[in-house]
Amino acid sequence: GDVAPAYWQALLKLGKIDQLEGLLKKATSSADRPASAAALVMRGDIIRSTANGDHAKLRLALRDGYLRVAMMYRDPPCRRERQEALLKAAEVFNEIGQASRAETLRREAKSI
């Protein structure tokens, strides 16, 4: 539900990554597409939180989290999660010096 992403954020901030990963695994394998999409966004957040400017890790956050949601969760029930994924992907593209891609994703997020 809507409470899970807030709880996941709290676990991430507390550094309880193992516990968080277990919850995300359950969510991504559930039939609840919005929950699965939210879990993938959080997976991107986890990877990004450990990147410390490492472009390879930032690209992994894009691939395994944000862009996966942007591409695979286009159905209306996942609108909010897809928009969040696009905006977070735009932030990462800015971090790795690809401002034009970032702007394209921001425009796409606004059009949803």
Backbone torsions as a table, in degrees:
resi	resn	phi	psi	omega
1	GLY	NA	-164.2	-178.2
2	ASP	-72.8	-19.1	-178.5
3	VAL	-77.7	-32.3	-174.8
4	ALA	-55.7	-49.7	-179.2
5	PRO	-59.3	-35.9	177.9
6	ALA	-66.6	-40.4	177.5
7	TYR	-64.5	-42.5	178.7
8	TRP	-61.0	-42.4	177.9
9	GLN	-60.4	-40.8	179.2
10	ALA	-63.2	-43.9	178.2
11	LEU	-61.3	-40.6	178.7
12	LEU	-62.0	-45.9	-180.0
13	LYS	-63.5	-31.8	179.2
14	LEU	-83.3	-5.2	179.4
15	GLY	77.0	19.0	-179.1
16	LYS	-90.3	63.9	-172.7
17	ILE	-67.3	-40.8	-179.5
18	ASP	-61.6	-45.7	178.4
19	GLN	-62.4	-42.7	179.9
20	LEU	-63.0	-45.4	179.7
21	GLU	-58.2	-39.8	177.8
22	GLY	-62.0	-43.4	178.9
23	LEU	-66.8	-39.0	180.0
24	LEU	-66.9	-37.7	178.8
25	LYS	-60.9	-43.3	177.5
26	LYS	-62.2	-44.1	-177.0
27	ALA	-66.6	-40.5	-177.7
28	THR	-71.2	-22.2	179.6
29	SER	-96.9	4.0	179.7
30	SER	-82.9	164.9	177.4
31	ALA	-80.5	-6.5	-179.6
32	ASP	-81.2	98.3	-174.5
33	ARG	-61.2	-44.0	177.3
34	PRO	-60.7	-37.8	177.8
35	ALA	-66.0	-40.6	178.5
36	SER	-63.8	-43.2	178.2
37	ALA	-63.4	-43.1	178.8
38	ALA	-62.1	-37.8	179.3
39	ALA	-65.8	-39.0	178.1
40	LEU	-68.0	-36.5	175.0
41	VAL	-61.4	-44.1	179.1
42	MET	-63.7	-37.1	176.9
43	ARG	-59.3	-42.3	174.9
44	GLY	-60.5	-40.3	178.7
45	ASP	-62.6	-40.4	179.5
46	ILE	-61.6	-50.4	-178.5
47	ILE	-61.1	-44.0	-178.9
48	ARG	-63.6	-35.6	-177.9
49	SER	-66.6	-20.6	180.0
50	THR	-103.5	1.3	-173.0
51	ALA	-71.4	-38.1	-177.9
52	ASN	46.9	45.2	177.5
53	GLY	83.6	-3.6	179.6
54	ASP	-70.4	112.2	-176.1
55	HIS	-61.8	-33.9	178.8
56	ALA	-63.5	-43.1	178.3
57	LYS	-68.6	-37.5	177.8
58	LEU	-63.6	-40.1	177.1
59	ARG	-65.7	-35.0	176.4
60	LEU	-63.9	-40.9	176.8
61	ALA	-61.3	-39.4	176.6
62	LEU	-62.4	-52.0	-174.0
63	ARG	-68.6	-48.1	-173.5
64	ASP	-87.2	-7.5	-178.4
65	GLY	-127.1	-85.9	-167.9
66	TYR	-61.9	-50.7	-177.0
67	LEU	-71.4	-28.1	175.9
68	ARG	-61.9	-44.4	178.4
69	VAL	-66.0	-44.2	-178.6
70	ALA	-58.9	-36.0	-176.4
71	MET	-89.1	-36.7	-170.4
72	MET	-99.9	-10.2	-175.1
73	TYR	-122.6	62.5	-177.2
74	ARG	-90.0	-4.6	-177.6
75	ASP	-72.6	148.6	-175.1
76	PRO	-52.2	-37.8	179.6
77	PRO	-61.9	-18.9	-177.3
78	CYS	-102.7	14.9	-176.2
79	ARG	-53.8	-50.0	-176.6
80	ARG	-63.1	-44.6	-179.3
81	GLU	-66.4	-38.2	179.7
82	ARG	-66.4	-42.0	178.4
83	GLN	-62.2	-43.8	177.8
84	GLU	-61.5	-43.2	179.8
85	ALA	-61.9	-42.5	179.3
86	LEU	-63.7	-42.2	-179.6
87	LEU	-67.6	-39.3	178.1
88	LYS	-69.5	-37.7	175.7
89	ALA	-61.8	-39.5	178.1
90	ALA	-61.3	-41.7	177.7
91	GLU	-60.3	-43.1	-179.3
92	VAL	-66.0	-43.3	177.8
93	PHE	-59.6	-37.3	174.8
94	ASN	-61.9	-43.0	-179.0
95	GLU	-61.5	-33.8	-177.8
96	ILE	-96.5	12.6	172.7
97	GLY	80.9	26.0	178.4
98	GLN	-117.1	69.4	-174.2
99	ALA	-63.2	-34.7	-178.3
100	SER	-67.6	-39.8	175.2
101	ARG	-64.6	-39.8	178.9
102	ALA	-59.4	-45.1	-179.2
103	GLU	-64.7	-39.6	177.9
104	THR	-59.8	-43.9	-179.7
105	LEU	-68.8	-37.4	177.1
106	ARG	-62.8	-41.7	177.5
107	ARG	-62.6	-42.4	179.2
108	GLU	-62.9	-41.8	179.5
109	ALA	-62.3	-39.3	-179.8
110	LYS	-67.6	-28.4	-176.5
111	SER	-82.0	-7.8	-177.6
112	ILE	-73.3	NA	NA
